[in-house]
Structures are given as structure tokens and as C-alpha cells.
């Protein structure tokens, strides 16, 4: 659940001190937005680059080898385990069996319950060059199986997912998720943006989200939540999403790099929400090599009391934001803040070699 519990308590005196520090950073950031390629370094505690985490080697082309094609898939009655389908247009929900793959298929007009997809994956599954569109009564275009301990992999490569009611693609508790080269757009028209909606939302370990174009979704473009760990988000275009671009929440161990993030957050531009890249109560996160243009805020880190995560004391810390380029207009370029009085100057939060 985003932003902690609804109806957050008023700021404490300690919180106001942190907000005052934030205001100073905001003024500096705002001024830098209008300077020409000026570099700056705002460092709370030194975290040498040689101590930085190295992202895992995860191939976006990895995945199960497709079996010989058994023909098109048009209805649920055709689904069998360990089967490869090619083509076909379904007009109702398809739940793939374990070991299935589907290439060049199409799904439209499907209806689902909450946290279900017009296409729901088996364990494992592979979807290639799918066209999943115009499913306003489906919660998601593609959804991973729910439950713990799913080994995957789940591979979504190429194609387009658009026009789903709440979410384009969702990966709930499946490990080894790879989403590569997919256009994810215009999803979330009926979404509750404080729950689950937008382009992609994942609760995953060891995933890679790469080379995708995520645009014009209601809610957040790319969203990881609730104890996600070891995820790499790289080389994506993320633009025009209403409530922020990339959001990493109550999680840990992430590498967010070499993305182009622009024009996000217009509908959620309060406090430090609506950032091009937002890190919320998460730790061991690196944000580097990204280009951000015209977002509500460039890059933001936030700390709240988050008892809805395990462990309950998820802290914003060991956050290394370096070698990014931020272009305005926007409220500020880089900022961190807490609404619970936390002293963020002790948390190894580093801004280094960013340009504005």
C-alpha cells in the first residue's frame, strides 16, 4: 500500500526539522534546474563507489525454450501444460498451465476479478510479442500467479499491453521475472492508485525490467513494492504516467540505471510524490546514469513509518544517487525527506556527480 496508512499523522517537531532541511535542498535543486549542465554533489554520508552493490547478471533473453508450436490459442478449453501456442485471438480470460508459452497471440474484451489478468501465467511461462489490448474489465493485462515460492521464470518479451482496467502487467511473488521490450501504455483508467495500478507492479526477487516503453498510464509507470529485492530496472523509456515514473517502495537491493524518464507525476505532485524516480522506505538502492526531464520532482527519497512491510522497520538508507542528468521544469531536482522525524543525515544517503 503506497504512502503508508491513509490519513498520516501531523508532522512532529523532528519531522519539521527534516522538512526544513528538505526545503533547503529543494531550493538548491530548483536553482540548479536552471543552470547549464552544472554538476553538484550533496552528500549526507560518504559511500565510496567501490562499496557499491553490483547488479546481478540477468539476461533479458534468458528463459525456457519454446516447444514446437501446437497451433493457435483462442479459448481456455484448449490449454494444456507444457504446450507452445502460436497466434490466436481470445476474447475471454486465458489462464496458462505450467510450462506453457504463447507467441503472437491476442486477447481483448476479457473480464477478470481483482489481481487477475486477461492472460495469467503458469509456473514457468513465456509470452512473446503478445497484443493484449482493450480489456477495461480486466484487472491486469498480464498477471503472474499469486502465492509464495513460485520459482518461475516468467518471461514477457516484446509486444504491447494496453487498455487494462487497473494494471498493465503484474508480477506477484514470482521470482526470476524478466520483462523486456514491451510497450505498456494507457492502463489504469479505473485503478485505485494507492493500491495497485499503472503500467507494471511487481513483488519480486531477482527480476529484470529492461528496454520497455511505459507511457501514459494512470498511476505509476513502474512500481516495485513490499519486500522486493535484487531487481534491476534499466534502459527503459518511462513517460507521461500520472503518479510518477519509477517507484521502489518498502523494498531493498535495486539497480535503477540508464533509463529515460520524462513528464511523470502531474496528477500526484504533492510533498515528494510524483517523482521521476522515487525511493520510499527502501535500502541498498543505486540510482545512476538516468536522464530525467520535466517530472514533478527529479529523484526523491522518502521515509515514513511502514508497519505494512516485513521487517516492519524498512528504512531509507544506503541510497547512492550518482551520475544522473535532471532537466526541469519541476519542483526540485533531487530531494529526501521524512514525515516521522527520522534523522536522514545518518543513513548513508549520497548525491554525487549529478548534473542539472
PyMOL commands that set and color helices and strands:
alter all, ss='L'
color gray80, all
select helices_A, chain A and resi 13-33+49-51+76-78+344-346
alter helices_A, ss='H'
color red, helices_A
select strands_A, chain A and resi 39-40+84-86+89-90+94-95+100-103+106-107+117-120+125-132+140-143+154-162+167-172+177-180+183-185+198-203+208-210+213-215+220-224+229-234+237-239+246-249+252-257+260-262+275-280+283-288+291-293+297-303+317-322+325-327+332-338+349-352+354-355
alter strands_A, ss='S'
color yellow, strands_A
deselect
rebuild
show_as cartoon
